[in-house]
């Protein structure tokens, strides 16, 4: 299983941000792609890493 689904807690810890930040990004259409699995929110690790790479590229343009 290369693409483990991460919980909101996992992603918050991985990115070093509060869970509230992830929820705020989500409501504004920002942040890594997420999926609803039943009543739970999940992120694919590859989506989180791809989002991080995009952030790094955008930061390099500044």
C-alpha positions as CSV (number, residue, x, y, z in Angstrom):
1,X,0.0,0.0,0.0
2,X,2.0,2.9,-1.3
3,X,-0.7,5.5,-0.9
4,X,-1.9,5.3,2.7
5,X,-4.9,7.4,3.5
6,X,-4.1,9.9,6.2
7,X,-6.4,11.4,8.8
8,X,-6.7,15.1,9.5
9,X,-4.6,14.6,12.6
10,X,-1.9,12.8,10.5
11,X,-1.8,15.6,8.0
12,X,-1.7,18.4,10.6
13,X,1.2,16.7,12.3
14,X,3.0,16.0,9.0
15,X,2.7,19.7,8.0
16,X,3.2,21.1,11.5
17,X,0.0,23.1,11.5
18,X,-3.1,22.9,13.7
19,X,-6.1,20.9,12.6
20,X,-8.1,24.2,12.5
21,X,-5.7,25.5,9.8
22,X,-6.5,22.4,7.6
23,X,-10.2,23.0,8.1
24,X,-9.9,26.7,7.3
25,X,-7.9,26.0,4.2
26,X,-10.5,23.5,3.1
27,X,-13.4,25.9,3.5
28,X,-11.4,28.4,1.3
29,X,-10.6,25.8,-1.3
30,X,-6.9,25.7,-0.3
31,X,-4.7,23.0,1.1
32,X,-4.1,19.4,0.0
33,X,-6.9,17.5,-1.7
34,X,-9.2,15.6,0.7
35,X,-11.7,12.9,0.4
36,X,-14.7,11.9,2.4
37,X,-14.7,8.3,3.3
38,X,-18.1,7.7,5.0
39,X,-18.2,10.4,7.7
40,X,-14.4,10.7,7.8
41,X,-12.1,13.1,6.0
42,X,-8.9,11.5,4.5
43,X,-6.0,12.7,2.5
44,X,-3.7,10.6,0.2
45,X,-0.1,11.0,1.1
46,X,0.8,11.6,-2.5
47,X,-1.7,14.4,-2.7
48,X,-0.2,16.1,0.4
49,X,3.3,15.7,-1.0
50,X,2.2,17.1,-4.4
51,X,0.5,20.0,-2.7
52,X,3.7,20.7,-0.8
53,X,5.7,20.7,-4.0
54,X,3.3,23.2,-5.5
55,X,3.7,25.4,-2.5
56,X,7.5,25.3,-2.8
57,X,7.3,26.2,-6.5
58,X,5.1,29.1,-5.8
59,X,7.3,30.3,-3.0
60,X,10.3,30.1,-5.3
61,X,8.6,32.6,-7.7
62,X,8.5,35.3,-5.0
